[in-house]
């Protein structure tokens, strides 16, 4: 990533690189100078060396971006932590990460006051990027005085350690090499044609794979300009798109749904040329709504995981106009897929099975944890899907979300898509909960439009026109919003617990 920055800075030193949450703009020259200065601080004052694990606990900010590129210059490993986690969860992850140092926003300073480890601490805050843990300013060397730092980047070196969200199990530390990351960025840049003329906004956490690779890394590689938002606010994002002539958006279905809710605030967004959606399936109805709102823009879907450094498949053209709408696209260059049955046997086209992937963006493995990859490099994605005859991947469900109702396999995605097709339903999620008679039953949580008069029975009646009897949710709970994970994905584990609690209350009445 550091070498990518060097090339962009050489091409266009005066071009806007990043505008932070305070509105302060940094050219590529200015951003590069900050990276050089902080690399000097890390190397000469804190003795950061190749392979050392350096924790990063920062909001979306210029400090975050500088830290990532400075750590990469030194061939150290950036270990990323969510700013949304509580102290006990973060402490548990830190204990597993073998950190040599921690760079954190000063909001979290009290978390490290009892530091008994040997790791160094650097606190940061807006306007003062080199603040030591004692509160004293730390001065960096001037840009240009960096000849003593080893800067040859090795492709096979680990560059980033990123923890999975852990919504269904213990978080895993995913190791990403320089090669993984840069191949992913290069594929994105080639397919999406990102240039110095493009502008984007990053309202999602940059410490997650989409923010880090599919936005920040991609735009610095392509020479575009980034607007960083500390927190997600749909109204502010729309204003930024409108006022800053944003051309490119990459976000989750949840983010796009929240923007659609405020469509009346910005009826025309003519500068957007491309929208990219990943993290989970985007309902067809939402894609068509976005197309109606921004008819000039292409809509692409991406399928990937933290373990694939973001992309594994990309929709090759405009999804809204395609007969393959609803697909996750085709494998990116350098990636191989296979669909396997329960016994590991290969399945033919249109047969649903476990999605397996290997190739250029697939993780080198989990940190200090067995499993993940087979001996010949295949990763079990945990997803169920199939390929059609034209090579398009369709994700059917997460394996853990497939519901077995008395022997009938019930796909949560199918029910969710049917729910999204009902006028008045804004958001929906389906999970399975335990049942004495059937083993599992499908239940749903729905968010309706303001003033909507839909009832549980009316929704079930409408679903019966599209779904088999065994697919109809036994219970539909209404909510003001769906629970979300730290990276704005629907938190099905939390929904499952809420539905269980609701069921227990009803049983007691």
Phi, psi and omega per residue, in radians:
X1 nan -0.677 3.135
X2 -1.073 -0.774 3.135
X3 -1.112 -0.598 3.079
X4 -1.097 -0.747 3.068
X5 -1.071 -0.762 -3.138
X6 -0.995 -0.744 -3.127
X7 -1.171 -0.723 3.133
X8 -1.168 -0.698 3.106
X9 -1.121 -0.660 3.132
X10 -1.178 -0.657 -3.121
X11 -1.235 -0.693 -2.958
X12 -2.622 1.244 -3.053
X13 -1.067 -0.528 -3.065
X14 -1.592 -0.158 -3.141
X15 -1.131 2.474 3.078
X16 -1.096 2.261 3.125
X17 -1.813 -0.973 -3.062
X18 -2.441 2.391 2.939
X19 -2.022 2.055 -3.027
X20 -1.467 -3.076 -3.021
X21 -1.145 -0.348 3.112
X22 -1.536 -0.099 -3.094
X23 1.611 0.043 3.107
X24 -1.332 2.243 -3.102
X25 -1.761 2.494 3.113
X26 -2.205 2.197 3.030
X27 -1.308 2.984 3.091
X28 -1.086 -0.626 3.093
X29 -1.115 -0.813 -3.112
X30 -1.160 -0.718 3.116
X31 -1.137 -0.763 3.113
X32 -1.037 -0.759 3.133
X33 -1.072 -0.703 3.109
X34 -1.121 -0.702 3.102
X35 -1.083 -0.796 3.141
X36 -1.060 -0.773 -3.117
X37 -1.118 -0.763 -3.105
X38 -1.252 -0.568 3.049
X39 -1.067 -0.663 3.087
X40 -1.118 -0.744 3.105
X41 -1.039 -0.845 -3.112
X42 -1.114 -0.702 -3.062
X43 -1.324 -0.830 -2.991
X44 -1.567 -0.569 -3.131
X45 -1.638 -0.533 -3.067
X46 -2.041 0.036 2.992
X47 0.993 0.724 3.073
X48 -1.241 2.292 -3.087
X49 -2.232 2.888 3.120
X50 -0.944 2.387 3.102
X51 1.529 -0.240 -3.139
X52 -1.189 2.446 3.102
X53 -1.544 2.121 3.140
X54 -2.060 2.032 3.128
X55 -1.278 2.541 3.097
X56 -2.285 2.000 3.126
X57 -2.186 1.377 -3.021
X58 -2.367 2.595 3.017
X59 -1.253 3.013 2.963
X60 -1.044 2.008 -3.020
X61 -2.917 2.921 3.069
X62 -1.111 -0.571 3.123
X63 -1.094 -0.710 3.107
X64 -1.061 -0.874 -3.089
X65 -1.079 -0.785 3.129
X66 -1.064 -0.768 -3.116
X67 -1.053 -0.784 -3.112
X68 -1.043 -0.820 -3.064
X69 -1.310 -0.570 3.087
X70 -1.189 -0.743 3.095
X71 -1.080 -0.725 -3.137
X72 -1.154 -0.650 3.103
X73 -1.030 -0.643 -3.093
X74 -1.481 0.056 -3.122
X75 1.077 0.426 3.014
X76 -1.541 3.121 -3.085
X77 -1.981 2.133 3.076
X78 -1.443 2.062 3.122
X79 -1.797 1.984 -2.958
X80 -1.683 2.349 -3.138
X81 -2.139 2.487 3.133
X82 -1.299 2.350 3.067
X83 -1.363 -0.090 -3.114
X84 -1.655 -0.196 3.125
X85 -1.313 2.705 3.041
X86 -1.414 2.912 -3.072
X87 -1.015 -0.798 -3.112
X88 -1.060 -0.716 -3.130
X89 -1.167 -0.753 3.114
X90 -1.122 -0.730 3.129
X91 -1.065 -0.664 3.116
X92 -1.110 -0.725 3.125
X93 -1.203 -0.704 3.121
X94 -1.047 -0.691 -3.119
X95 -1.099 -0.407 -3.114
X96 -1.679 -0.104 -2.919
X97 -1.703 -0.141 3.130
X98 0.928 0.967 -3.063
X99 -1.372 2.456 2.968
X100 -1.621 -0.313 -3.141
X101 -2.912 2.859 3.130
X102 -2.382 2.242 3.054
X103 -1.888 2.094 -3.014
X104 -2.429 2.706 3.014
X105 -1.279 2.564 -3.027
X106 -1.200 -0.152 2.987
X107 -1.050 -0.441 -3.066
X108 -1.811 0.245 -3.007
X109 -1.035 -0.699 -3.094
X110 -1.147 -0.357 3.100
X111 -1.120 -0.418 -3.012
X112 -1.975 0.152 -3.112
X113 -1.153 -0.495 3.140
X114 -1.759 0.503 -3.104
X115 -1.019 2.039 -3.141
X116 -1.903 0.026 -3.140
X117 -1.523 3.125 3.133
X118 -1.596 0.030 -3.068
X119 -1.289 2.554 3.076
X120 -1.399 2.784 -3.119
X121 -2.225 2.310 3.036
X122 -2.239 2.016 3.053
X123 -1.593 2.521 -3.129
X124 -2.316 2.725 3.011
X125 -2.726 2.859 -3.075
X126 -0.965 2.308 3.071
X127 1.538 -0.178 3.132
X128 -2.503 1.603 -2.998
X129 -1.402 -0.360 -3.085
X130 -2.036 1.242 3.137
X131 -1.952 2.064 -3.131
X132 -1.235 2.912 -3.100
X133 -1.151 -0.294 3.097
X134 -1.434 -0.168 -3.088
X135 1.679 -0.108 -3.137
X136 -1.478 2.378 3.087
X137 -1.067 2.499 3.105
X138 -1.982 2.124 -3.098
X139 -1.572 2.330 3.067
X140 -1.631 2.846 3.040
X141 -1.256 2.800 3.119
X142 -1.233 2.606 3.095
X143 -1.003 2.435 -3.131
X144 1.824 -0.389 3.121
X145 -1.633 0.947 -3.006
X146 -2.190 0.295 -3.021
X147 -1.159 -0.347 -3.098
X148 -1.421 -0.125 -3.065
X149 -1.563 2.288 3.044
X150 -1.182 2.123 -3.055
X151 -2.161 0.088 3.107
X152 -1.283 2.022 -3.085
X153 -1.531 2.256 3.134
X154 -1.682 2.127 -3.077
X155 -0.954 -0.646 -3.060
X156 -1.429 -0.118 3.120
X157 -1.160 2.489 2.946
X158 -1.146 2.348 -3.135
X159 -1.978 -0.624 -3.065
X160 -2.417 2.440 2.963
X161 -2.058 2.036 -3.052
X162 -2.167 2.250 -3.131
X163 -1.494 2.366 3.042
X164 -1.161 2.840 -2.987
X165 -1.158 -0.472 3.077
X166 1.225 0.505 -3.128
X167 -1.317 -0.294 3.137
X168 -2.115 -0.246 -3.103
X169 -2.807 -3.100 3.131
X170 -1.065 2.365 3.126
X171 -1.028 2.462 3.113
X172 -1.948 2.474 3.097
X173 -1.527 1.861 -3.082
X174 -1.534 2.160 3.139
X175 -1.581 2.144 3.091
X176 -2.012 2.257 3.106
X177 -1.535 2.910 3.028
X178 -0.990 -0.689 -3.127
X179 -1.151 -0.779 3.079
X180 -0.914 -0.917 -3.030
X181 -1.153 -0.830 -3.060
X182 -1.251 -0.540 3.055
X183 -1.160 -0.738 3.110
X184 -1.059 -0.794 3.137
X185 -1.100 -0.773 -3.122
X186 -1.101 -0.680 3.105
X187 -1.133 -0.823 3.096
X188 -0.990 -0.820 -3.077
X189 -1.102 -0.711 -3.118
X190 -1.207 -0.746 -3.080
X191 -1.325 -0.662 -3.087
X192 -1.649 -0.112 3.065
X193 0.996 0.841 3.121
X194 -1.296 2.224 3.129
X195 -2.301 -3.096 3.121
X196 -1.144 -0.213 3.124
X197 -1.461 -0.177 -3.071
X198 -1.542 2.626 3.107
X199 -2.351 2.465 3.115
X200 -2.433 2.900 3.037
X201 -2.131 2.437 3.094
X202 -1.971 1.617 3.108
X203 -1.692 -0.083 3.126
X204 -1.743 2.790 -3.072
X205 -1.033 2.213 3.112
X206 -1.293 -0.208 3.115
X207 -1.485 -0.012 2.998
X208 -1.727 2.888 -2.919
X209 -1.112 -0.667 3.133
X210 -1.162 -0.795 3.139
X211 -1.135 -0.720 -3.078
X212 -1.254 -0.837 -3.008
X213 -1.757 -0.819 -3.061
X214 -1.371 -0.069 3.089
X215 -2.328 -1.231 -3.062
X216 -1.045 -0.983 -3.121
X217 -1.073 -0.715 3.139
X218 -1.081 -0.810 -3.054
X219 -1.290 -0.626 3.077
X220 -1.189 -0.605 3.056
X221 -1.141 -0.737 -3.086
X222 -1.472 -0.209 3.110
X223 1.526 0.268 3.133
X224 -1.459 -3.054 -3.105
X225 -2.003 2.412 -3.057
X226 -2.022 2.325 2.929
X227 -1.822 2.066 -3.105
X228 -1.644 2.295 3.023
X229 -1.991 2.302 -3.141
X230 -1.129 -0.729 3.129
X231 -2.274 2.789 3.072
X232 -1.439 2.223 3.040
X233 -2.464 1.966 -3.011
X234 -1.057 -0.670 3.122
X235 -1.126 -0.747 3.131
X236 -1.159 -0.692 3.112
X237 -1.045 -0.772 3.135
X238 -1.109 -0.713 3.098
X239 -1.100 -0.714 3.132
X240 -1.113 -0.780 3.116
X241 -1.005 -0.766 -3.079
X242 -1.247 -0.824 -3.016
X243 -1.436 -0.491 -3.072
X244 -1.778 0.093 3.101
X245 0.977 0.835 3.122
X246 -1.099 2.374 -3.088
X247 -1.890 -0.297 -2.960
X248 -2.465 2.307 3.069
X249 -2.226 2.375 3.065
X250 -2.363 2.012 -3.052
X251 -2.753 -3.098 -3.129
X252 -1.577 2.885 3.056
X253 -0.966 -0.624 3.134
X254 -1.069 -0.790 -3.141
X255 -1.085 -0.814 3.137
X256 -1.101 -0.653 3.105
X257 -1.123 -0.718 3.121
X258 -1.162 -0.613 3.069
X259 -1.186 -0.707 3.119
X260 -1.060 -0.580 3.130
X261 -1.081 -0.448 -3.096
X262 -1.921 0.426 -3.102
X263 -0.943 -0.622 -3.104
X264 -1.126 -0.372 3.132
X265 -1.302 -0.363 -3.128
X266 -2.569 1.310 -3.044
X267 -1.125 -0.392 3.132
X268 -2.251 2.100 3.084
X269 -2.211 1.334 -2.941
X270 -1.381 -0.204 -3.102
X271 -1.487 -0.368 3.134
X272 -1.119 2.140 3.099
X273 -1.862 -0.342 -3.121
X274 -2.653 2.364 3.017
X275 -2.092 2.319 -3.117
X276 -2.165 2.283 -3.084
X277 -2.170 2.227 3.095
X278 -2.360 -2.879 3.078
X279 1.415 -0.620 3.070
X280 -2.880 3.024 -3.091
X281 -1.099 2.395 3.061
X282 -1.749 2.104 3.115
X283 -1.000 2.467 -3.114
X284 -0.987 -0.682 -3.101
X285 -1.051 -0.653 3.137
X286 -1.226 -0.668 3.092
X287 -1.052 -0.775 -3.118
X288 -1.198 -0.595 3.057
X289 -1.113 -0.754 3.106
X290 -1.110 -0.682 3.115
X291 -1.096 -0.706 3.112
X292 -1.147 -0.651 -3.121
X293 -1.262 -0.784 -3.094
X294 -2.201 1.291 -3.024
X295 -1.117 -0.356 -3.124
X296 -1.400 -0.233 -2.999
X297 -1.650 2.519 2.980
X298 -1.454 2.534 3.062
X299 -2.049 2.152 3.139
X300 -2.111 2.446 2.997
X301 -1.760 2.594 3.113
X302 -2.241 2.389 3.001
X303 -2.014 2.286 3.109
X304 -3.042 3.105 -3.131
X305 -2.428 2.981 2.962
X306 -0.971 -0.662 -3.102
X307 -1.215 -0.239 3.068
X308 -1.909 0.361 3.082
X309 0.966 0.533 3.138
X310 1.773 -1.461 -2.957
X311 -1.554 2.464 2.936
X312 -2.197 -0.663 2.972
X313 -2.299 2.680 3.062
X314 -2.426 2.397 3.068
X315 -1.165 2.206 -2.965
X316 -1.334 -0.251 3.129
X317 -2.620 -2.844 -3.041
X318 -1.258 2.010 -3.027
X319 -1.174 -0.601 -3.049
X320 -1.124 -0.470 -3.128
X321 -1.691 0.070 -2.980
X322 -1.760 2.574 3.020
X323 -1.194 -0.232 -3.121
X324 -1.674 0.240 3.099
X325 -0.939 2.350 -3.019
X326 1.782 -0.243 3.089
X327 -1.482 2.798 3.066
X328 -1.622 0.082 3.089
X329 1.682 -2.768 -3.046
X330 -2.048 2.738 -3.141
X331 -1.011 2.434 3.082
X332 -1.312 2.811 3.090
X333 -0.963 2.375 3.111
X334 1.576 0.026 -3.111
X335 -2.011 2.480 3.062
X336 -2.084 2.516 3.107
X337 -2.220 2.693 2.902
X338 -2.609 2.647 3.111
X339 -1.934 2.171 -3.029
X340 -2.062 2.556 3.045
X341 -1.422 -3.077 -3.072
X342 -1.076 -0.470 -3.124
X343 -1.695 0.179 -3.125
X344 1.484 0.073 -3.141
X345 -1.330 2.534 3.120
X346 -1.224 2.402 3.126
X347 -1.894 2.562 3.118
X348 -1.354 3.091 3.130
X349 -0.995 2.579 3.120
X350 1.220 0.054 3.054
X351 -1.731 2.203 -3.086
X352 -1.416 2.318 3.097
X353 -2.792 -2.943 3.136
X354 -1.257 2.279 3.120
X355 -1.463 2.091 3.105
X356 -2.001 2.487 -3.091
X357 -2.491 2.571 2.970
X358 -2.599 2.756 3.116
X359 2.555 -2.762 -2.878
X360 -1.197 -0.498 -3.130
X361 -1.766 -0.001 -3.085
X362 -1.302 2.398 -3.103
X363 -0.897 2.654 3.027
X364 -1.315 -0.138 3.134
X365 2.320 3.097 3.119
X366 -1.590 2.598 -3.116
X367 -1.362 2.125 3.109
X368 0.898 0.712 3.141
X369 -2.641 2.261 3.141
X370 -1.323 2.908 3.065
X371 1.553 -3.089 3.133
X372 1.785 -1.040 -3.093
X373 -2.026 2.548 2.986
X374 -1.339 2.991 -3.125
X375 -1.048 -0.535 3.137
X376 -1.725 0.355 2.920
X377 1.577 0.172 -3.141
X378 -1.470 2.392 3.100
X379 -1.866 2.221 3.007
X380 -1.415 1.968 -3.044
X381 -1.297 -0.318 -3.044
X382 1.441 0.085 -3.135
X383 -1.879 2.687 3.019
X384 -1.879 2.357 -3.123
X385 -2.927 -3.070 3.114
X386 -2.669 2.817 3.026
X387 -1.858 2.488 3.014
X388 -1.554 -3.080 -3.050
X389 -1.221 -0.271 3.126
X390 -1.727 0.101 3.058
X391 1.506 0.320 3.092
X392 -1.592 2.354 3.139
X393 -1.567 2.312 3.047
X394 -2.049 2.081 3.076
X395 -1.518 2.138 -3.081
X396 -1.563 -0.722 -3.122
X397 -3.071 2.867 2.884
X398 -1.302 2.464 3.140
X399 -0.990 -0.689 -3.100
X400 -1.253 -0.294 -3.120
X401 -1.723 -0.119 3.058
X402 -1.180 2.269 -3.039
X403 -1.802 2.274 3.114
X404 -1.840 1.692 -3.107
X405 -1.715 1.701 3.106
X406 0.995 0.608 3.141
X407 1.681 -0.280 3.074
X408 -1.524 2.202 3.113
X409 -1.410 2.116 -3.107
X410 -1.966 2.122 -3.126
X411 -1.587 2.111 -3.120
X412 -1.114 -0.622 -3.140
X413 -1.054 -0.704 -3.127
X414 -1.067 -0.759 -3.135
X415 -1.201 -0.719 3.129
X416 -1.074 -0.748 3.115
X417 -1.097 -0.667 3.093
X418 -1.143 -0.692 3.105
X419 -1.121 -0.740 3.126
X420 -1.121 -0.395 3.116
X421 -1.375 -0.109 3.133
X422 -1.568 2.154 -3.142
X423 -1.060 2.255 -3.141
X424 1.861 -0.262 3.090
X425 -1.641 2.086 -3.106
X426 -1.521 -0.787 -3.140
X427 -2.480 2.659 3.127
X428 -2.698 2.614 3.059
X429 -2.554 2.506 -3.104
X430 -2.157 2.361 3.092
X431 -2.370 2.924 3.039
X432 -1.862 2.447 3.045
X433 -2.225 2.762 -3.062
X434 -1.130 2.534 3.116
X435 -2.525 2.354 -3.077
X436 -1.099 -0.669 -3.055
X437 -1.421 -0.819 -2.992
X438 -1.805 -0.074 -3.063
X439 1.532 -1.009 3.051
X440 -2.469 2.641 3.027
X441 -2.359 2.593 3.090
X442 -1.415 2.391 3.037
X443 -2.327 2.745 -3.044
X444 -2.312 2.636 2.957
X445 -2.069 2.306 -3.069
X446 -2.266 2.514 3.020
X447 -1.995 2.142 -3.087
X448 -1.819 2.822 3.093
X449 -1.184 2.637 3.097
X450 -0.988 2.357 3.121
X451 1.413 0.000 -3.118
X452 -1.233 2.408 -3.101
X453 -1.824 0.337 3.127
X454 -1.118 2.404 3.033
X455 -1.991 2.940 3.120
X456 -1.036 -0.783 -3.110
X457 -1.174 -0.635 3.132
X458 -1.162 -0.707 3.106
X459 -1.100 -0.776 3.132
X460 -1.076 -0.680 3.121
X461 -1.086 -0.748 3.126
X462 -1.185 -0.620 3.120
X463 -1.180 -0.565 -3.134
X464 -1.099 -0.363 3.109
X465 -1.325 -0.271 -3.056
X466 -2.092 -0.465 -2.974
X467 -2.088 2.761 3.031
X468 -1.217 2.783 -3.081
X469 -1.005 -0.712 -3.083
X470 -1.250 -0.226 3.122
X471 -1.545 -0.259 -3.079
X472 -1.199 2.210 3.117
X473 -1.009 2.316 3.122
X474 -1.184 -0.608 -3.137
X475 -2.366 2.406 3.038
X476 -2.134 2.044 3.129
X477 -1.770 2.350 3.100
X478 -1.652 2.477 -3.106
X479 -2.517 2.753 3.081
X480 -1.277 -0.475 3.121
X481 -2.774 2.819 3.070
X482 -1.576 2.448 3.048
X483 -1.043 2.453 -3.108
X484 -2.158 2.628 2.993
X485 -1.384 3.097 -3.130
X486 -1.074 -0.461 -3.133
X487 -1.838 0.541 3.000
X488 1.061 0.647 2.937
X489 -1.790 2.619 3.062
X490 -1.080 2.221 -3.086
X491 -1.598 1.606 -3.064
X492 -1.245 -0.473 3.086
X493 -1.121 -0.758 3.122
X494 -1.139 -0.691 3.112
X495 -1.107 -0.742 3.140
X496 -1.042 -0.731 3.135
X497 -1.162 -0.707 3.120
X498 -1.117 -0.718 3.134
X499 -1.161 -0.667 3.090
X500 -1.109 -0.769 3.131
X501 -1.073 -0.737 3.128
X502 -1.113 -0.715 3.120
X503 -1.111 -0.730 3.136
X504 -1.105 -0.679 3.112
X505 -1.110 -0.735 -3.141
X506 -1.156 -0.650 3.133
X507 -1.140 -0.514 -3.094
X508 -1.434 -0.288 -3.088
X509 -1.400 nan nan
